[in-house]
Amino acid sequence: MSNSCNTPLLLNDSNYSTWSFLMVAKLSKYDALDVVLGNIKKPKLEDPEKPTKESLAYEEVNRLAYIEIIEHLDNNHLAYVSQVLVDETSFCGFSVWQILKKKYAGDDYVAKDLALKKFLDLDYHGSTTDFIAEARFHQDRS
């Protein structure tokens, strides 16, 4: 029974939602979530030969995020990511996260299309207040 507690949840073809929920928590624990989500950008260097403290800290957090994500991929996803990553983005947690997000969550066009479909499926019945509440409910879930 102790083995099941130590076995990491690996991303497979059917558990992206659960896996990403877990990874958000893990990356947040290491203060790497904002880097992986792109909220914190890589600092620009005036001289590439002289990295700053900020750029070194960013690289370390990004590398730790990369390792954490890679350790939670099954063999198929390891192969997929290794084929898609290029040399410039190797050891980059942000890049791996974006690759997997695009594969499973789609891009903004997919999200917008789903939101439009939900909006068009709304039925106006009862009061305006109820309709607005239903619209806001669907907006929050998008």
C-alpha positions as CSV (number, residue, x, y, z in Angstrom):
1,M,0.0,0.0,0.0
2,S,2.9,2.4,0.6
3,N,4.0,2.0,-3.0
4,S,0.7,3.6,-4.2
5,C,1.5,6.7,-2.2
6,N,4.9,7.1,-3.8
7,T,3.9,6.4,-7.4
8,P,3.6,9.7,-9.3
9,L,0.5,10.4,-11.4
10,L,1.8,10.2,-15.0
11,L,0.1,12.0,-17.8
12,N,-1.5,9.5,-20.2
13,D,-4.0,9.9,-23.1
14,S,-7.1,10.1,-20.7
15,N,-6.1,12.1,-17.6
16,Y,-4.9,15.5,-18.7
17,S,-7.4,17.4,-16.6
18,T,-6.4,15.5,-13.4
19,W,-2.8,15.6,-14.2
20,S,-2.7,19.3,-15.0
21,F,-4.6,20.0,-11.7
22,L,-1.9,18.1,-9.8
23,M,0.9,19.8,-11.7
24,V,-0.4,23.3,-11.1
25,A,-0.2,22.5,-7.3
26,K,3.3,21.1,-7.6
27,L,4.6,23.9,-9.7
28,S,3.0,26.4,-7.3
29,K,4.8,24.7,-4.4
30,Y,8.1,25.4,-6.2
31,D,7.2,29.0,-7.1
32,A,7.4,27.9,-10.8
33,L,3.8,28.2,-11.8
34,D,4.0,31.8,-13.0
35,V,7.1,30.9,-15.1
36,V,5.4,27.9,-16.7
37,L,2.2,29.9,-17.4
38,G,4.2,32.7,-19.0
39,N,3.2,35.3,-16.4
40,I,6.9,35.8,-15.6
41,K,9.0,36.3,-18.7
42,K,12.6,35.5,-19.1
43,P,14.6,38.6,-18.2
44,K,16.4,40.3,-21.2
45,L,20.1,40.5,-20.9
46,E,22.1,43.5,-21.9
47,D,25.2,41.3,-22.3
48,P,24.6,37.5,-22.9
49,E,28.0,36.8,-21.4
50,K,27.1,38.3,-18.1
51,P,23.8,36.9,-16.8
52,T,22.1,38.7,-14.0
53,K,20.9,37.3,-10.7
54,E,17.3,37.6,-12.0
55,S,18.1,35.7,-15.2
56,L,19.9,32.9,-13.3
57,A,17.0,32.6,-10.9
58,Y,14.5,32.4,-13.8
59,E,16.6,29.8,-15.5
60,E,16.8,27.7,-12.4
61,V,13.0,27.9,-11.7
62,N,12.3,27.1,-15.3
63,R,14.7,24.1,-15.2
64,L,13.1,22.8,-12.0
65,A,9.6,23.1,-13.6
66,Y,10.9,21.2,-16.6
67,I,12.2,18.4,-14.5
68,E,8.9,18.2,-12.4
69,I,6.8,18.1,-15.6
70,I,9.0,15.5,-17.3
71,E,9.0,13.2,-14.3
72,H,5.2,13.1,-14.5
73,L,4.9,11.9,-18.2
74,D,4.3,8.4,-19.4
75,N,6.6,6.9,-22.1
76,N,4.3,8.0,-25.0
77,H,4.3,11.6,-23.8
78,L,8.0,11.6,-23.1
79,A,8.6,10.5,-26.7
80,Y,6.1,13.2,-28.0
81,V,7.7,16.0,-26.1
82,S,11.2,15.0,-27.0
83,Q,10.2,15.0,-30.7
84,V,8.5,18.4,-30.5
85,L,11.1,20.3,-28.4
86,V,14.0,21.9,-30.2
87,D,17.4,22.7,-28.8
88,E,16.5,26.3,-28.0
89,T,13.6,25.1,-25.8
90,S,15.2,22.1,-24.1
91,F,15.1,22.1,-20.3
92,C,12.3,24.7,-20.6
93,G,9.3,24.1,-18.4
94,F,7.3,26.8,-20.1
95,S,7.8,25.1,-23.5
96,V,6.8,21.7,-22.3
97,W,3.7,23.1,-20.6
98,Q,2.7,24.9,-23.7
99,I,3.2,21.8,-25.9
100,L,1.0,19.7,-23.6
101,K,-1.6,22.4,-23.2
102,K,-1.9,22.8,-26.9
103,K,-2.3,19.1,-27.4
104,Y,-5.1,18.7,-24.9
105,A,-6.7,22.0,-24.2
106,G,-6.5,23.4,-27.7
107,D,-5.8,27.0,-28.5
108,D,-7.8,30.2,-27.9
109,Y,-9.8,29.6,-31.0
110,V,-11.0,26.3,-29.6
111,A,-11.9,27.9,-26.2
112,K,-13.7,30.8,-28.0
113,D,-15.7,28.3,-30.2
114,L,-16.8,26.4,-27.1
115,A,-17.8,29.6,-25.3
116,L,-19.8,30.7,-28.3
117,K,-21.5,27.3,-28.5
118,K,-22.5,27.5,-24.8
119,F,-23.7,31.1,-25.3
120,L,-25.8,30.1,-28.3
121,D,-27.3,27.2,-26.3
122,L,-28.6,29.5,-23.6
123,D,-32.4,29.6,-23.4
124,Y,-34.2,32.8,-22.3
125,H,-37.0,31.8,-19.9
126,G,-38.3,33.4,-16.8
127,S,-36.8,36.7,-15.7
128,T,-34.0,38.7,-17.1
129,T,-32.2,38.2,-13.8
130,D,-32.3,34.4,-14.2
131,F,-31.0,34.6,-17.8
132,I,-28.1,36.9,-16.7
133,A,-27.3,34.5,-13.8
134,E,-27.2,31.5,-16.2
135,A,-25.0,33.4,-18.7
136,R,-22.6,34.4,-16.0
137,F,-22.5,30.8,-14.7
138,H,-21.5,29.5,-18.2
139,Q,-19.0,32.4,-18.5
140,D,-17.3,31.4,-15.3
141,R,-17.0,27.8,-16.4
142,S,-15.4,28.7,-19.7
